[in-house]
Amino acid sequence: MGTLIYGPSAAEIEFDDRILAHLRIVIVTKIRNREPFSLSWSIDTSRGSGRETLWIHPSIPMRFRFEEARPHPINRAWLEELLTRANGGDLTLTPEPTPPAA
């Protein structure tokens, strides 16, 4: 599990490394363009269920910590879907689509 370390209190939010790799690209892209947005995800039933949302803004400190040293391959279709959602103002995590056959 990777960790998004967020805000001045350094709250630690765990995501699968693969998800975090895709989120990192989207978040860095949006922050580079100074475009704030919200990030929402469902909480697993093993952790109580529900939903959580963060406000992502260039002025809020954050770090990405990956459990694995090797980078994950990026699913372009998923990345584009996540970027489209973020461009709409609310990046809600969706399951990764099956990559197209080569």
MINUMAR-563430 format. One record per residue (C-alpha): residue number from 0; chain; y, z, x. Coordinates in pm, 1 decimal. Example, Ala and Ser with C-alpha at 12.3 -4.5 7.8 and 13.67 -1.06 7.14 Angstrom:
BEGIN
- n | chain | y | z | x
- 0 | A | -450.0 | 780.0 | 1230.0
- 1 | A | -106.0 | 714.0 | 1367.0
REM end
This chain:
BEGIN
- n | chain | y | z | x
- 0 | A | 0.0 | 0.0 | 0.0
- 1 | A | 346.4 | -89.3 | 116.2
- 2 | A | 655.4 | 113.0 | 41.2
- 3 | A | 1004.0 | 21.8 | -75.9
- 4 | A | 1228.8 | 298.7 | 53.9
- 5 | A | 1533.9 | 292.4 | -168.4
- 6 | A | 1871.6 | 457.0 | -205.4
- 7 | A | 2051.3 | 736.7 | -21.5
- 8 | A | 1775.2 | 982.1 | -116.0
- 9 | A | 1518.6 | 746.2 | 45.7
- 10 | A | 1296.2 | 742.1 | -263.5
- 11 | A | 957.9 | 590.3 | -175.9
- 12 | A | 812.3 | 341.3 | -423.1
- 13 | A | 465.2 | 207.1 | -349.7
- 14 | A | 366.7 | -154.9 | -404.6
- 15 | A | 70.2 | -355.0 | -285.2
- 16 | A | 162.9 | -518.2 | 48.1
- 17 | A | 124.2 | -865.6 | -104.5
- 18 | A | 363.9 | -784.9 | -388.9
- 19 | A | 607.3 | -621.7 | -147.1
- 20 | A | 605.5 | -931.6 | 76.3
- 21 | A | 720.1 | -1144.8 | -218.1
- 22 | A | 970.2 | -883.2 | -338.4
- 23 | A | 1122.3 | -860.7 | 9.2
- 24 | A | 1200.8 | -1232.1 | 11.9
- 25 | A | 1358.2 | -1221.5 | -334.6
- 26 | A | 1558.9 | -904.1 | -267.8
- 27 | A | 1687.0 | -1019.3 | 72.3
- 28 | A | 1783.4 | -1358.7 | -73.1
- 29 | A | 1977.7 | -1200.4 | -358.6
- 30 | A | 2146.2 | -940.1 | -135.0
- 31 | A | 2240.4 | -1208.0 | 117.8
- 32 | A | 2418.8 | -1386.9 | -167.9
- 33 | A | 2574.7 | -1056.3 | -288.0
- 34 | A | 2404.6 | -1089.9 | -626.8
- 35 | A | 2300.3 | -754.2 | -777.1
- 36 | A | 2014.6 | -744.0 | -1029.0
- 37 | A | 1762.4 | -504.1 | -1177.8
- 38 | A | 1399.5 | -480.2 | -1066.9
- 39 | A | 1147.3 | -362.6 | -1327.9
- 40 | A | 772.3 | -301.4 | -1313.0
- 41 | A | 496.7 | -136.4 | -1511.3
- 42 | A | 353.1 | 192.8 | -1392.6
- 43 | A | -24.5 | 200.2 | -1365.8
- 44 | A | -207.2 | 424.0 | -1614.1
- 45 | A | -351.2 | 618.4 | -1319.8
- 46 | A | 7.3 | 729.3 | -1248.2
- 47 | A | 102.8 | 808.4 | -1608.1
- 48 | A | 190.6 | 458.4 | -1738.1
- 49 | A | 531.7 | 339.6 | -1856.8
- 50 | A | 796.3 | 127.4 | -1686.6
- 51 | A | 1049.1 | 182.5 | -1413.1
- 52 | A | 1369.4 | -3.1 | -1323.5
- 53 | A | 1592.4 | -0.3 | -1014.8
- 54 | A | 1941.0 | -143.2 | -978.1
- 55 | A | 1937.3 | -358.7 | -663.5
- 56 | A | 2281.7 | -386.2 | -506.8
- 57 | A | 2395.1 | -482.4 | -154.1
- 58 | A | 2561.5 | -141.4 | -107.0
- 59 | A | 2240.6 | 55.8 | -170.2
- 60 | A | 2030.6 | 114.6 | 143.7
- 61 | A | 1666.3 | 6.6 | 142.0
- 62 | A | 1374.0 | -50.7 | 375.2
- 63 | A | 1042.0 | -226.2 | 339.4
- 64 | A | 741.1 | -61.5 | 505.5
- 65 | A | 412.7 | -252.9 | 508.6
- 66 | A | 75.6 | -88.9 | 559.6
- 67 | A | -69.2 | -398.4 | 726.9
- 68 | A | 77.4 | -542.2 | 1046.0
- 69 | A | -1.4 | -904.4 | 963.9
- 70 | A | 225.5 | -1088.7 | 720.2
- 71 | A | 77.8 | -1207.4 | 391.6
- 72 | A | 80.6 | -1577.2 | 302.6
- 73 | A | 345.6 | -1651.9 | 42.1
- 74 | A | 254.9 | -1803.9 | -294.5
- 75 | A | 543.2 | -2050.6 | -350.7
- 76 | A | 488.1 | -2073.3 | -727.1
- 77 | A | 506.0 | -1695.3 | -765.1
- 78 | A | 807.0 | -1669.7 | -535.0
- 79 | A | 993.3 | -1931.0 | -740.9
- 80 | A | 903.4 | -1749.7 | -1064.2
- 81 | A | 1028.1 | -1417.7 | -924.5
- 82 | A | 1350.5 | -1578.4 | -797.5
- 83 | A | 1411.0 | -1735.8 | -1138.3
- 84 | A | 1366.0 | -1396.9 | -1305.5
- 85 | A | 1600.6 | -1230.0 | -1056.0
- 86 | A | 1859.4 | -1504.4 | -1111.2
- 87 | A | 1845.4 | -1415.5 | -1482.0
- 88 | A | 1955.2 | -1060.3 | -1394.3
- 89 | A | 1625.3 | -871.6 | -1437.4
- 90 | A | 1337.5 | -928.4 | -1200.1
- 91 | A | 1037.0 | -805.2 | -1397.4
- 92 | A | 720.8 | -816.0 | -1188.2
- 93 | A | 453.8 | -1047.3 | -1323.6
- 94 | A | 96.3 | -1097.4 | -1206.8
- 95 | A | 55.8 | -1348.7 | -927.4
- 96 | A | -38.3 | -1692.6 | -1061.6
- 97 | A | -334.7 | -1870.5 | -910.6
- 98 | A | -213.3 | -2088.4 | -624.1
- 99 | A | -252.4 | -2464.0 | -689.1
- 100 | A | -559.5 | -2625.9 | -535.9
- 101 | A | -492.9 | -2797.4 | -202.8
REM end
